[in-house]
Amino acid sequence: MTIILVLHTLLVITFTVRILLRDDLSPPGRLAWFIVLNVLPYFGSAIYFLFGEIDLGHRADRRHKEIFEEIRSKASWFMGEAANTEQLIEPVYRPAFRYAGSINRFYPSAGNAVELMADGEETLTRMVSDIDAATDHVHVLYYIWLDDNTGHTIAEALIRAARRGVTCRAMADGLGSRAMINSLLWKRMRDAGVHLAVALSLKHPIRTILTSRLDLRNHRKITVIDSRITYCGSRNSADPEFLIKSKYAPWVDIMLRFTGPVVAQNQLLFASDWMQATNQSLDCISLSSAPATGGFPAQVMGVGPTERHGATPQLFANLIACAQTEMTLSTPYFVPDATVLEALCAAAHRGVAVSLIFPKVNDSWIVAAASRSYYHRLLDAGCVIHEFKGGLLHAKTLTIDSKVSLIGSSNLDLRSFDLNYENNILLQDEEITLAIKERQQTYISRSEVVDLPGVLGWHYYQRIWHNVIATIGPVL
């Protein structure tokens, strides 16, 4: 009995000391782990061992630094210049663009053009048409790649391109696309000459558990064709019916088709992931840039567990702080940290019209509960909350003052903040921002407004449940 007590005490003390030594943990995160370790010490210790550390390991960190050093030494002219921010961006929005540039050293480049895709069907049609017209290379990376109509159609387009001599590189996340990676379709792509890679492979799970954690994922969605065209948005290579979670369908996404210098930046971000997964050098990637003729300024932003901690919430906080009159944000997963929550409330308090759009029914019960724990505070500050009822709203959008937009893969939750590799494009342009705002309005038209009396009328056990989940959210 004494030995068991001693072992129990040592276990709790060891993990407690480790948590206290971590400077990267926020006080709420540290408190959440203390609660779990003290209430469920054995379970909590096991969970901390598996999921407590946000680290891919020293080798991955070192390789990431080497990759970006190589990119900056060989392709810095594709990344834009810091001075462009002062020349191309309106003064009030420069702090946010400067901050975005500090993450990967991608800076605004002028001369970009974009088309907002009408829906999933148009996205697939245009993407396949662009792949069929490719003459040099096609690069794709998806978090979730299903063997459904969309996934199969894109794979077949890559096979056709590879057979006519186009260099095709396809990469998928080891967890999100595990069924595709083990499918006959994946093998057919390889046999046709498509170069394949797995991001964050689960091939050696024990080694991953011992050196990193299984749930660090590559959540990016990147398509680059001939260095001329890139697609950016929230859609995976999957049908809106999203068969693996069909009861929440349709998945409502947003995708944009870009041309111009920003394509080369997205190409470099893809290259960084390809180099990490294959250990190849940048020399294997064909690089070029479309000429900048008119158009608007835009820059790529990529984050992940090998980038600076806190980059995503700090970027959102900077963007929100720049808003002068209004901002609208849509995200399927809303579990903000204090940085983002305070920025939203502060914006509303200073008179900015803050509109937030979330799904009414979420595929994650954890996120659904945690999200609603913040409603009272947001509504009290003057934010307007809309809950979308037409499926699972998966579009990640932010528009500011009808001038600035952020589009991409990042959610406003702890996974996107700390655990996932994400890609986004930040741009300044009234025409496309207004188009994205119109799309946001279609989401709002299919939503119901959540008001403060309604939230105050929730049963006490609902409010307790929401707050309990939010409190231990960093663990979950």
Protein Blocks (a to p, Z undefined) as FASTA:
>chain_A
ZZmmmmmmmmmmmmmmmmmmpmkbcfklmmmmmmmmmmmmmlmmmmmmmmmpgcebjklm
mmmmmmmmmmmmmmmmmnopfklmmmmpcfklmmmmmmmmmmnopacdehiacdddfblm
lmmmmmmmmmmmpckbccdddfbdcfbfklmmmmmmmmmmmmnopacdddddfklmmmmm
mpmklmmmmmnopacddehiaklmmlmmmmmcfklccfbdcddehhlaccddjbdcddfk
lmmlmmlpccdddddddedjklmmmmmmmmmmmmmmnopafklpccdddddeejiddddd
dddfkbcehklmmmmmmmmmmpmkbccdddfbdcddfklmmmmmmmmmnopacdddddfb
dcblklmmmmmmmmmmmmmnopacdddfebcafbdcddehhlaccedjbdcbfklmmmpc
cdddddddfklmmmmmmmmmmmmmmcccddfklmmmpcfklmmmmmmmmmmmmmZZ
